[in-house]
Amino acid sequence: MVPQGGRTGLVGGAITDPDSLICDLGALDRIEEIDPVTGVAVVQAGVTLSALQEAARAFGLDPAIDLAARGSATVGGLISTNAGGIMAFRAGVMRHRVLGLEVVLPDGSIFCDLTRVMKTSAGYDLKHLFIGAEGTLGIATRAVIKLEPLVPARATALVGVDNAAAAQRVVQYFLSRGGMSLRAAEIMWRRYAQTTSAALGFDHDQLPLGANCLLALEVGGDTFEAASAALESGLAEIYDEDGLKDGVVASSMQQADRIWRVREDTEILYRLHPQAPSFDVSVPGGAIDGYVERLGPTLKAIDPQLDPYIFGHLADGNLHIVLNVQGPLPTPVQQRVEDVLYAPLGELGGCFSAEHGIGLKKRAAFERYADPVKQTLSRAVKGLLDPKGLLNPGKVVDPF
Ligand SMILES: Cc1cc2nc3c(=O)[nH]c(=O)nc-3n(C[C@H](O)[C@H](O)[C@H](O)COP(=O)(O)OP(=O)(O)OC[C@H]3O[C@@H](n4cnc5c(N)ncnc54)[C@H](O)[C@@H]3O)c2cc1C
């Protein structure tokens, strides 16, 4: 039985074969309650992220999780992949947004922990077993999601920088500035930004495309004008800093949305390179530039035409890497590429899967790069909860 939400997952966790029974959670689409006093939403698993965002907005609240697949991705899918997204550096990943969870277990019993409070210290906090389990341990049916005050207006800027270190200095500056709420800090290396902006019809002189990296910043404020003014004055203050190049501040919400498409319209890459091999890694902030610099020559040593597109969630060190070739790669080549991308991460303190999960696509990487004791425990947990391997077989781990 394969649970499916919006089927936007990027590691094949919701893929079926002809023998699968699909458990489509789409009908569980009710927002049961928004409690503005406690600041929580009680929602069924099939509610889309955008529906939850909209419902919360009516109460001046926000789920504080956001990603480009918001229109289709469901609460159940977000929980099951422990999704992160644009605001994770401020508000945490899905694990930090879930206060309570109801899950149907493979034996038909129902795990019910619909607490609405942040503090529970009552033994093992078992809901966390199901968060990020990709539907292999149970089917999430309802959740209590923590909400945050809504930021009424947003302003966006795109700044050219030399490297991730320079971008991080900009981020630190905005984080430390009182009265300003930085909501997003996304980075794109030049090849990615040039490719998506050209496909979206931007002229070369409209964006700071000459820089090695582009940093997309979003700050919140009471009005669009106030947020834009704060963003502009902040950028003016640090403009002369080392590593900060050209920049543009969106003059309207429409322009801001257009700028955001440069970062979010990743589909452009897959139209150019069908099924392009893609990777989602976490790298500690101070190690990002060294990691990226190493990638070019080591990938070229595998195949001289490899020249990756790199972009991601700078402020939490989550990089997305897409190769400029049609996929899938032959298995030995895929393995060599994974070695280049994943092998340094353990020592650096990063992770070979940042926010997309393991699913089918990263099974081999899980076996090669996850801690062996973690693998053994994971199989034991799977065997305990789902000894017959009924739920999402073949994904993440097999039971003992
Ligand atoms: C354009 C785009 C941008 C994205 N950006 C981000 C991003 O910034 N950050 C990020 O973290 N992710 C991102 N993602 C991927 C992200 O994992 C998914 O968007 C989302 O978390 C999955 O939700 P879904 O409802 O589509 O789940 P599905 O794809 O349907 O399923 C995903 C997994 O969860 C399981 N599952 C689904 N529902 C349930 C349930 N109710 N109970 C148990 N298991 C269930 C499935 O079996 C599968 O293993 C992006 C995807 C796209 C297409």
The ligand as an SDF file (V2000), in Angstrom:
LIG
                    3D

 53 58  0  0  0  0  0  0  0  0999 V2000
    8.7070   22.4510   -7.4890 C   0  0  0  0  0  0  0  0  0  0  0  0
    9.0040   21.7170   -6.2080 C   0  0  0  0  0  0  0  0  0  0  0  0
    9.6470   22.3960   -5.1850 C   0  0  0  0  0  0  0  0  0  0  0  0
    9.9180   21.7420   -3.9750 C   0  0  0  0  0  0  0  0  0  0  0  0
   10.5350   22.4470   -3.0170 N   0  0  0  0  0  0  0  0  0  0  0  0
   10.7820   21.8580   -1.8350 C   0  0  0  0  0  0  0  0  0  0  0  0
   11.3980   22.5970   -0.7860 C   0  0  0  0  0  0  0  0  0  0  0  0
   11.7650   23.7660   -0.9240 O   0  0  0  0  0  0  0  0  0  0  0  0
   11.5790   21.9700    0.3820 N   0  0  0  0  0  0  0  0  0  0  0  0
   11.2060   20.6600    0.5860 C   0  0  0  0  0  0  0  0  0  0  0  0
   11.3750   20.1400    1.6870 O   0  0  0  0  0  0  0  0  0  0  0  0
   10.6510   19.9380   -0.4000 N   0  0  0  0  0  0  0  0  0  0  0  0
   10.4210   20.4920   -1.5900 C   0  0  0  0  0  0  0  0  0  0  0  0
    9.8320   19.7650   -2.5880 N   0  0  0  0  0  0  0  0  0  0  0  0
    9.5600   18.3200   -2.3560 C   0  0  0  0  0  0  0  0  0  0  0  0
    8.6360   17.9810   -1.1860 C   0  0  0  0  0  0  0  0  0  0  0  0
    9.0760   16.7900   -0.5760 O   0  0  0  0  0  0  0  0  0  0  0  0
    7.2320   17.7480   -1.5260 C   0  0  0  0  0  0  0  0  0  0  0  0
    6.8080   18.8940   -2.1920 O   0  0  0  0  0  0  0  0  0  0  0  0
    6.2590   17.5080   -0.3260 C   0  0  0  0  0  0  0  0  0  0  0  0
    6.8570   17.4850    0.9340 O   0  0  0  0  0  0  0  0  0  0  0  0
    5.5760   16.1760   -0.5080 C   0  0  0  0  0  0  0  0  0  0  0  0
    4.1980   16.3540   -0.3360 O   0  0  0  0  0  0  0  0  0  0  0  0
    3.1550   15.5390   -1.2360 P   0  0  0  0  0  0  0  0  0  0  0  0
    1.8100   15.7320   -0.6370 O   0  0  0  0  0  0  0  0  0  0  0  0
    3.2930   15.9130   -2.6520 O   0  0  0  0  0  0  0  0  0  0  0  0
    3.6300   14.0460   -0.9790 O   0  0  0  0  0  0  0  0  0  0  0  0
    3.8230   12.8670   -2.0120 P   0  0  0  0  0  0  0  0  0  0  0  0
    4.8060   13.2310   -3.0470 O   0  0  0  0  0  0  0  0  0  0  0  0
    2.5030   12.3760   -2.4700 O   0  0  0  0  0  0  0  0  0  0  0  0
    4.4870   11.7750   -1.0510 O   0  0  0  0  0  0  0  0  0  0  0  0
    5.7550   11.9750   -0.5240 C   0  0  0  0  0  0  0  0  0  0  0  0
    6.0560   10.8210    0.4500 C   0  0  0  0  0  0  0  0  0  0  0  0
    5.2150   10.9080    1.5800 O   0  0  0  0  0  0  0  0  0  0  0  0
    4.3720    9.7640    1.6710 C   0  0  0  0  0  0  0  0  0  0  0  0
    3.0610   10.2520    2.0880 N   0  0  0  0  0  0  0  0  0  0  0  0
    2.2740   11.1700    1.4760 C   0  0  0  0  0  0  0  0  0  0  0  0
    1.1860   11.4080    2.2140 N   0  0  0  0  0  0  0  0  0  0  0  0
    1.2800   10.6170    3.3120 C   0  0  0  0  0  0  0  0  0  0  0  0
    0.4720   10.4130    4.4580 C   0  0  0  0  0  0  0  0  0  0  0  0
   -0.6770   11.0800    4.6460 N   0  0  0  0  0  0  0  0  0  0  0  0
    0.8760    9.5180    5.3930 N   0  0  0  0  0  0  0  0  0  0  0  0
    2.0410    8.8360    5.2420 C   0  0  0  0  0  0  0  0  0  0  0  0
    2.8330    8.9790    4.1830 N   0  0  0  0  0  0  0  0  0  0  0  0
    2.4650    9.8830    3.2360 C   0  0  0  0  0  0  0  0  0  0  0  0
    4.4070    9.1030    0.3050 C   0  0  0  0  0  0  0  0  0  0  0  0
    4.1990    7.6940    0.3900 O   0  0  0  0  0  0  0  0  0  0  0  0
    5.8110    9.4470   -0.1580 C   0  0  0  0  0  0  0  0  0  0  0  0
    6.7280    8.5540    0.4030 O   0  0  0  0  0  0  0  0  0  0  0  0
    9.5450   20.3840   -3.8030 C   0  0  0  0  0  0  0  0  0  0  0  0
    8.9000   19.7110   -4.8390 C   0  0  0  0  0  0  0  0  0  0  0  0
    8.6310   20.3680   -6.0240 C   0  0  0  0  0  0  0  0  0  0  0  0
    7.9170   19.6220   -7.1030 C   0  0  0  0  0  0  0  0  0  0  0  0
  1  2  1  0
  2  3  1  0
  2 52  2  0
  3  4  2  0
  4  5  1  0
  4 50  1  0
  5  6  2  0
  6  7  1  0
  6 13  1  0
  7  8  2  0
  7  9  1  0
  9 10  1  0
 10 11  2  0
 10 12  1  0
 12 13  2  0
 13 14  1  0
 14 15  1  0
 14 50  1  0
 15 16  1  0
 16 17  1  0
 16 18  1  0
 18 19  1  0
 18 20  1  0
 20 21  1  0
 20 22  1  0
 22 23  1  0
 23 24  1  0
 24 25  2  0
 24 26  1  0
 24 27  1  0
 27 28  1  0
 28 29  2  0
 28 30  1  0
 28 31  1  0
 31 32  1  0
 32 33  1  0
 33 34  1  0
 33 48  1  0
 34 35  1  0
 35 36  1  0
 35 46  1  0
 36 37  1  0
 36 45  1  0
 37 38  2  0
 38 39  1  0
 39 40  1  0
 39 45  2  0
 40 41  1  0
 40 42  2  0
 42 43  1  0
 43 44  2  0
 44 45  1  0
 46 47  1  0
 46 48  1  0
 48 49  1  0
 50 51  2  0
 51 52  1  0
 52 53  1  0
M  END
$$$$
